[in-house]
Amino acid sequence: MSPSFRPLVLRCLTAAALLSLCACGDRESVGPEPGQPSFYRSLAAPGARVDAQAARDMISLYRSNNGLSALDVDATLQQAAQAQADAMAAANSLAHDVRGTLDERLTARGMRSARAAENVSAGYHTLAEAFSGWRQSPPHNRNLLMKGATRMGIGAAFAPGTKYKVYWALILAD
């Protein structure tokens, strides 16, 4: 290598090393890799919202693999699920009844449903983690595989000063 190119090569290598150090920071604050599915995006960040369409696709595929119908995202269920996740985060509490029972909360939104089920959880930072946790829990899995379900809503809320940081609510209904 020519002596005149050595300083240039050294500067390029130094710049590359510095850039790689910057890229190795806290992954939660960086966001997903370009082209990475949204269900791997950390929701442990202010203003982060779950991708309801990705959730619907993931849950519908799981249901389809188990001989059940796909789901549609329902705007009212979406609002109810987000309100539940927000309420749990505000109360620093993982509970179905933070703001009343599921039936009371749906009735207050003008919804009548023969069957509705709710999964709540906390501590999972990504949709993929929350879905996996629900699948591995027999009562939550029964809700994912509820026969006759055609609609869903999902919400997640970030509360940095709380025990779990991210709170989840999924509502399925016929």
Backbone as CSV, one residue per row, in Angstrom:
resi,resn,N_x,N_y,N_z,CA_x,CA_y,CA_z,C_x,C_y,C_z
1,MET,0.847,-1.160,0.000,0.000,0.000,0.000,0.895,1.227,0.000
2,SER,0.525,2.162,-0.783,1.283,3.404,-0.910,1.228,4.183,0.410
3,PRO,2.339,4.767,0.838,2.354,5.533,2.090,1.364,6.690,2.092
4,SER,1.017,7.234,0.946,0.089,8.365,0.898,-1.352,7.936,1.208
5,PHE,-1.687,6.645,1.030,-3.037,6.162,1.304,-3.218,5.715,2.751
6,ARG,-2.129,5.468,3.483,-2.236,4.972,4.862,-3.048,5.893,5.762
7,PRO,-2.839,7.210,5.776,-3.658,8.070,6.642,-5.148,8.016,6.279
8,LEU,-5.457,7.933,4.988,-6.846,7.853,4.561,-7.476,6.548,5.035
9,VAL,-6.762,5.443,4.871,-7.268,4.147,5.304,-7.460,4.141,6.819
10,LEU,-6.514,4.705,7.552,-6.609,4.765,8.999,-7.824,5.589,9.430
11,ARG,-8.065,6.729,8.767,-9.242,7.541,9.097,-10.536,6.792,8.796
12,CYS,-10.580,6.073,7.698,-11.789,5.299,7.342,-12.049,4.200,8.361
13,LEU,-10.999,3.492,8.768,-11.164,2.432,9.766,-11.606,3.004,11.107
14,THR,-11.048,4.135,11.491,-11.442,4.778,12.742,-12.907,5.195,12.687
15,ALA,-13.329,5.786,11.585,-14.724,6.204,11.424,-15.658,4.996,11.478
16,ALA,-15.289,3.905,10.821,-16.113,2.696,10.834,-16.232,2.136,12.252
17,ALA,-15.123,2.146,12.994,-15.148,1.648,14.368,-16.060,2.507,15.239
18,LEU,-15.993,3.829,15.084,-16.852,4.716,15.867,-18.328,4.507,15.527
19,LEU,-18.618,4.338,14.261,-20.006,4.087,13.860,-20.522,2.781,14.441
20,SER,-19.693,1.750,14.457,-20.140,0.478,15.012,-20.379,0.589,16.502
21,LEU,-19.591,1.410,17.218,-19.836,1.618,18.642,-21.177,2.303,18.865
22,CYS,-21.518,3.257,18.029,-22.802,3.944,18.157,-23.956,2.992,17.917
23,ALA,-23.803,2.060,17.016,-24.869,1.132,16.659,-25.090,0.079,17.720
24,CYS,-24.166,-0.051,18.680,-24.292,-1.098,19.697,-24.951,-0.576,20.965
25,GLY,-25.586,0.570,20.929,-26.209,1.159,22.115,-27.461,0.413,22.524
26,ASP,-28.275,1.060,23.315,-29.512,0.486,23.840,-30.485,0.216,22.698
27,ARG,-30.777,-1.043,22.436,-31.638,-1.431,21.308,-33.058,-0.922,21.486
28,GLU,-33.519,-0.775,22.734,-34.884,-0.310,22.944,-35.087,1.096,22.403
29,SER,-34.095,1.920,22.501,-34.272,3.297,22.047,-33.987,3.455,20.560
30,VAL,-33.398,2.458,19.948,-33.038,2.546,18.539,-34.214,2.176,17.650
31,GLY,-35.018,1.201,18.048,-36.141,0.758,17.228,-35.753,-0.459,16.418
32,PRO,-36.662,-0.939,15.577,-36.395,-2.156,14.825,-35.381,-1.912,13.715
33,GLU,-34.743,-2.969,13.324,-33.848,-2.909,12.168,-34.701,-2.605,10.935
34,PRO,-34.146,-1.909,9.953,-34.905,-1.667,8.728,-35.366,-2.990,8.117
35,GLY,-36.631,-3.056,7.759,-37.183,-4.262,7.162,-37.603,-5.304,8.178
36,GLN,-37.352,-5.057,9.470,-37.734,-6.007,10.511,-39.236,-5.874,10.771
37,PRO,-39.934,-6.996,10.953,-41.377,-6.919,11.216,-41.681,-6.105,12.475
38,SER,-42.812,-5.407,12.465,-43.169,-4.538,13.589,-43.424,-5.314,14.869
39,PHE,-43.703,-6.621,14.772,-43.965,-7.363,16.001,-42.706,-7.589,16.824
40,TYR,-41.531,-7.216,16.286,-40.283,-7.270,17.051,-39.897,-5.892,17.603
41,ARG,-40.668,-4.861,17.311,-40.354,-3.506,17.768,-40.669,-3.381,19.252
42,SER,-39.725,-2.852,20.013,-39.945,-2.648,21.440,-40.948,-1.523,21.649
43,LEU,-41.914,-1.790,22.514,-42.903,-0.775,22.855,-42.563,-0.115,24.187
44,ALA,-41.361,-0.367,24.679,-40.885,0.271,25.906,-40.289,1.627,25.555
45,ALA,-41.140,2.483,25.008,-40.713,3.819,24.587,-41.918,4.755,24.635
46,PRO,-41.713,6.003,24.984,-42.832,6.955,25.031,-43.560,7.029,23.684
47,GLY,-44.877,6.977,23.740,-45.687,7.113,22.536,-45.740,5.892,21.635
48,ALA,-45.050,4.817,21.983,-45.056,3.612,21.139,-46.448,2.986,21.157
49,ARG,-46.901,2.530,20.010,-48.201,1.862,19.890,-48.022,0.540,19.166
50,VAL,-48.811,-0.424,19.573,-48.767,-1.735,18.946,-49.359,-1.649,17.540
51,ASP,-48.814,-2.407,16.627,-49.319,-2.485,15.253,-50.481,-3.485,15.245
52,ALA,-51.697,-2.967,15.272,-52.886,-3.815,15.370,-53.020,-4.752,14.175
53,GLN,-52.633,-4.292,12.988,-52.738,-5.144,11.801,-51.759,-6.315,11.894
54,ALA,-50.550,-6.058,12.375,-49.575,-7.141,12.552,-50.067,-8.125,13.604
55,ALA,-50.674,-7.605,14.672,-51.231,-8.477,15.709,-52.348,-9.341,15.128
56,ARG,-53.230,-8.703,14.362,-54.322,-9.455,13.730,-53.775,-10.558,12.840
57,ASP,-52.774,-10.233,12.030,-52.197,-11.232,11.127,-51.583,-12.393,11.904
58,MET,-50.852,-12.081,12.965,-50.186,-13.103,13.761,-51.209,-14.012,14.446
59,ILE,-52.208,-13.400,15.078,-53.220,-14.180,15.794,-54.099,-14.946,14.810
60,SER,-54.446,-14.338,13.697,-55.276,-15.017,12.696,-54.563,-16.223,12.094
61,LEU,-53.274,-16.104,11.839,-52.515,-17.247,11.325,-52.510,-18.370,12.347
62,TYR,-52.299,-18.036,13.602,-52.328,-19.038,14.674,-53.698,-19.714,14.730
63,ARG,-54.754,-18.914,14.651,-56.108,-19.469,14.671,-56.343,-20.351,13.437
64,SER,-55.908,-19.894,12.285,-56.062,-20.668,11.054,-55.352,-22.020,11.159
65,ASN,-54.160,-22.012,11.737,-53.413,-23.261,11.925,-54.125,-24.214,12.879
66,ASN,-55.075,-23.679,13.636,-55.867,-24.494,14.554,-57.307,-24.653,14.081
67,GLY,-57.554,-24.415,12.778,-58.864,-24.649,12.178,-59.915,-23.602,12.496
68,LEU,-59.496,-22.416,12.903,-60.448,-21.373,13.277,-60.395,-20.199,12.305
69,SER,-61.409,-19.354,12.390,-61.518,-18.215,11.472,-60.518,-17.117,11.818
70,ALA,-60.234,-16.317,10.799,-59.383,-15.144,10.972,-60.169,-14.058,11.708
71,LEU,-59.464,-13.051,12.166,-60.080,-11.948,12.902,-59.969,-10.644,12.113
72,ASP,-60.879,-9.729,12.399,-60.806,-8.366,11.892,-60.520,-7.455,13.074
73,VAL,-59.780,-6.386,12.841,-59.577,-5.387,13.882,-60.850,-4.543,13.946
74,ASP,-61.414,-4.447,15.127,-62.639,-3.694,15.362,-62.264,-2.398,16.091
75,ALA,-62.715,-1.268,15.571,-62.328,0.033,16.140,-62.753,0.177,17.603
76,THR,-63.940,-0.282,17.945,-64.414,-0.156,19.328,-63.616,-1.062,20.253
77,LEU,-63.340,-2.289,19.817,-62.521,-3.196,20.632,-61.098,-2.658,20.754
78,GLN,-60.629,-2.036,19.701,-59.295,-1.439,19.711,-59.230,-0.342,20.778
79,GLN,-60.228,0.519,20.803,-60.278,1.594,21.807,-60.394,1.029,23.216
80,ALA,-61.221,-0.009,23.380,-61.401,-0.617,24.703,-60.111,-1.281,25.188
81,ALA,-59.404,-1.955,24.296,-58.150,-2.605,24.674,-57.092,-1.571,25.033
82,GLN,-57.003,-0.500,24.250,-56.017,0.533,24.550,-56.337,1.212,25.878
83,ALA,-57.625,1.453,26.134,-58.029,2.072,27.401,-57.661,1.167,28.578
84,GLN,-57.818,-0.137,28.428,-57.464,-1.073,29.498,-55.956,-1.077,29.721
85,ALA,-55.175,-1.123,28.652,-53.714,-1.095,28.793,-53.284,0.216,29.458
86,ASP,-53.863,1.331,29.039,-53.541,2.633,29.634,-53.909,2.664,31.121
87,ALA,-55.074,2.104,31.463,-55.522,2.094,32.863,-54.594,1.249,33.731
88,MET,-54.186,0.095,33.238,-53.275,-0.753,34.013,-51.941,-0.042,34.212
89,ALA,-51.438,0.600,33.153,-50.163,1.315,33.249,-50.267,2.456,34.258
90,ALA,-51.361,3.207,34.214,-51.547,4.332,35.132,-51.655,3.864,36.575
91,ALA,-52.259,2.694,36.779,-52.440,2.154,38.132,-51.269,1.275,38.574
92,ASN,-50.303,1.031,37.674,-49.192,0.119,37.969,-49.743,-1.215,38.470
93,SER,-50.759,-1.721,37.746,-51.471,-2.913,38.177,-51.808,-3.801,36.983
94,LEU,-51.486,-5.057,37.095,-51.851,-6.041,36.081,-53.135,-6.712,36.547
95,ALA,-54.274,-6.243,36.028,-55.563,-6.767,36.471,-56.623,-6.514,35.408
96,HIS,-57.574,-7.442,35.319,-58.680,-7.288,34.367,-59.668,-6.217,34.802
97,ASP,-59.763,-5.968,36.091,-60.836,-5.114,36.600,-60.374,-3.741,37.081
98,VAL,-59.308,-3.219,36.513,-58.811,-1.901,36.913,-59.887,-0.836,36.712
99,ARG,-60.647,-0.940,35.638,-61.725,0.032,35.360,-63.062,-0.670,35.179
100,GLY,-63.294,-1.726,35.912,-64.536,-2.475,35.803,-64.318,-3.777,35.049
101,THR,-65.341,-4.600,35.024,-65.242,-5.878,34.327,-65.219,-5.644,32.815
102,LEU,-64.809,-6.653,32.081,-64.810,-6.549,30.620,-66.215,-6.245,30.114
103,ASP,-67.222,-6.936,30.639,-68.591,-6.705,30.199,-69.020,-5.264,30.470
104,GLU,-68.692,-4.735,31.639,-69.042,-3.349,31.969,-68.345,-2.368,31.029
105,ARG,-67.074,-2.623,30.753,-66.318,-1.721,29.884,-66.836,-1.754,28.454
106,LEU,-67.213,-2.939,27.961,-67.746,-3.034,26.589,-69.142,-2.428,26.507
107,THR,-69.980,-2.683,27.516,-71.333,-2.122,27.541,-71.269,-0.590,27.556
108,ALA,-70.325,-0.027,28.305,-70.169,1.430,28.360,-69.810,2.002,26.990
109,ARG,-69.239,1.188,26.127,-68.892,1.626,24.767,-69.989,1.267,23.764
110,GLY,-71.141,0.803,24.273,-72.265,0.475,23.403,-72.130,-0.853,22.694
111,MET,-71.261,-1.720,23.178,-71.062,-3.027,22.540,-71.864,-4.103,23.237
112,ARG,-72.523,-4.878,22.440,-73.200,-6.079,22.924,-72.567,-7.246,22.177
113,SER,-72.121,-8.221,22.933,-71.481,-9.377,22.319,-71.887,-10.615,23.089
114,ALA,-72.235,-11.668,22.371,-72.593,-12.919,23.039,-71.382,-13.496,23.763
115,ARG,-70.216,-13.344,23.135,-68.984,-13.867,23.743,-67.867,-12.870,23.532
116,ALA,-67.167,-12.594,24.608,-65.971,-11.752,24.542,-64.977,-12.278,25.564
117,ALA,-63.714,-12.150,25.258,-62.652,-12.600,26.160,-61.528,-11.578,26.123
118,GLU,-60.798,-11.516,27.228,-59.711,-10.546,27.317,-58.457,-11.226,27.859
119,ASN,-57.347,-10.941,27.208,-56.031,-11.318,27.716,-55.334,-10.040,28.147
120,VAL,-54.789,-10.033,29.345,-53.939,-8.937,29.779,-52.597,-9.533,30.178
121,SER,-51.581,-8.723,30.070,-50.248,-9.140,30.496,-49.405,-7.889,30.667
122,ALA,-48.203,-8.091,31.192,-47.308,-6.957,31.390,-45.879,-7.474,31.441
123,GLY,-44.968,-6.589,31.086,-43.551,-6.939,31.136,-42.970,-7.346,29.800
124,TYR,-43.802,-7.690,28.857,-43.325,-8.033,27.520,-43.096,-6.738,26.754
125,HIS,-41.962,-6.610,26.104,-41.655,-5.367,25.402,-42.082,-5.385,23.940
126,THR,-42.293,-6.566,23.376,-42.670,-6.652,21.957,-43.968,-7.441,21.802
127,LEU,-44.632,-7.223,20.677,-45.831,-7.993,20.360,-45.501,-9.480,20.287
128,ALA,-44.373,-9.826,19.701,-43.986,-11.238,19.588,-43.869,-11.880,20.973
129,GLU,-43.290,-11.157,21.934,-43.161,-11.692,23.293,-44.528,-11.851,23.951
130,ALA,-45.383,-10.847,23.822,-46.716,-10.920,24.434,-47.504,-12.083,23.845
131,PHE,-47.487,-12.210,22.524,-48.196,-13.303,21.862,-47.670,-14.658,22.331
132,SER,-46.367,-14.793,22.410,-45.763,-16.048,22.867,-46.184,-16.366,24.302
133,GLY,-46.203,-15.347,25.156,-46.630,-15.556,26.540,-48.075,-16.005,26.618
134,TRP,-48.940,-15.382,25.831,-50.349,-15.786,25.822,-50.520,-17.199,25.299
135,ARG,-49.773,-17.542,24.273,-49.869,-18.889,23.697,-49.449,-19.949,24.699
136,GLN,-48.468,-19.639,25.533,-47.940,-20.617,26.480,-48.765,-20.721,27.763
137,SER,-49.702,-19.822,27.961,-50.562,-19.842,29.144,-51.900,-20.480,28.771
138,PRO,-52.257,-21.616,29.365,-53.508,-22.291,28.967,-54.749,-21.394,28.969
139,PRO,-55.017,-20.585,30.003,-56.232,-19.758,29.929,-56.168,-18.690,28.831
140,HIS,-54.991,-18.086,28.652,-54.849,-17.086,27.593,-54.931,-17.729,26.212
141,ASN,-54.352,-18.913,26.087,-54.402,-19.624,24.805,-55.842,-19.988,24.445
142,ARG,-56.642,-20.386,25.443,-58.057,-20.680,25.174,-58.747,-19.455,24.581
143,ASN,-58.406,-18.267,25.092,-59.001,-17.046,24.541,-58.538,-16.804,23.109
144,LEU,-57.246,-16.995,22.841,-56.747,-16.836,21.462,-57.495,-17.749,20.503
145,LEU,-57.840,-18.945,20.989,-58.489,-19.953,20.146,-60.000,-20.035,20.405
146,MET,-60.591,-18.947,20.876,-62.027,-18.914,21.155,-62.818,-19.135,19.869
147,LYS,-63.647,-20.176,19.877,-64.489,-20.458,18.708,-65.507,-19.339,18.538
148,GLY,-65.753,-18.979,17.308,-66.729,-17.944,17.002,-66.187,-16.525,17.046
149,ALA,-64.972,-16.332,17.522,-64.399,-14.987,17.550,-64.167,-14.520,16.117
150,THR,-64.561,-13.288,15.840,-64.371,-12.712,14.506,-63.705,-11.343,14.556
151,ARG,-63.669,-10.733,15.752,-63.138,-9.375,15.896,-62.150,-9.314,17.043
152,MET,-61.270,-8.331,16.968,-60.301,-8.150,18.045,-59.887,-6.694,18.156
153,GLY,-59.323,-6.364,19.303,-58.676,-5.083,19.538,-57.506,-5.340,20.464
154,ILE,-56.419,-4.616,20.283,-55.225,-4.815,21.102,-54.631,-3.456,21.452
155,GLY,-54.102,-3.376,22.661,-53.465,-2.145,23.094,-52.254,-2.444,23.959
156,ALA,-51.308,-1.533,23.935,-50.130,-1.622,24.797,-49.832,-0.216,25.305
157,ALA,-49.370,-0.138,26.550,-49.054,1.158,27.147,-47.728,1.078,27.879
158,PHE,-46.913,2.083,27.686,-45.596,2.174,28.325,-45.679,3.091,29.535
159,ALA,-45.183,2.616,30.666,-45.136,3.414,31.893,-43.764,3.177,32.525
160,PRO,-42.799,4.045,32.250,-41.407,3.800,32.646,-41.176,3.670,34.145
161,GLY,-41.970,4.323,34.979,-41.739,4.271,36.415,-42.449,3.135,37.122
162,THR,-42.964,2.168,36.369,-43.736,1.076,36.967,-42.950,-0.228,36.970
163,LYS,-43.497,-1.201,37.662,-42.845,-2.507,37.793,-42.620,-3.181,36.441
164,TYR,-43.642,-3.190,35.581,-43.584,-3.967,34.342,-43.194,-3.165,33.098
165,LYS,-43.298,-1.883,33.131,-42.942,-0.970,32.030,-43.944,-0.975,30.873
166,VAL,-44.323,-2.158,30.366,-45.252,-2.234,29.238,-46.432,-3.123,29.644
167,TYR,-47.649,-2.609,29.432,-48.883,-3.310,29.805,-49.672,-3.603,28.524
168,TRP,-50.279,-4.776,28.463,-50.962,-5.256,27.258,-52.413,-5.627,27.555
169,ALA,-53.285,-5.398,26.580,-54.661,-5.882,26.638,-55.085,-6.310,25.237
170,LEU,-55.666,-7.476,25.148,-56.212,-8.014,23.893,-57.651,-8.413,24.173
171,ILE,-58.564,-7.947,23.352,-59.969,-8.322,23.493,-60.412,-8.995,22.202
172,LEU,-61.034,-10.163,22.339,-61.601,-10.901,21.211,-63.106,-11.028,21.429
173,ALA,-63.871,-10.938,20.359,-65.328,-11.039,20.471,-65.900,-11.668,19.214
174,ASP,-67.142,-12.172,19.365,-67.839,-12.748,18.214,-68.418,-11.657,17.339
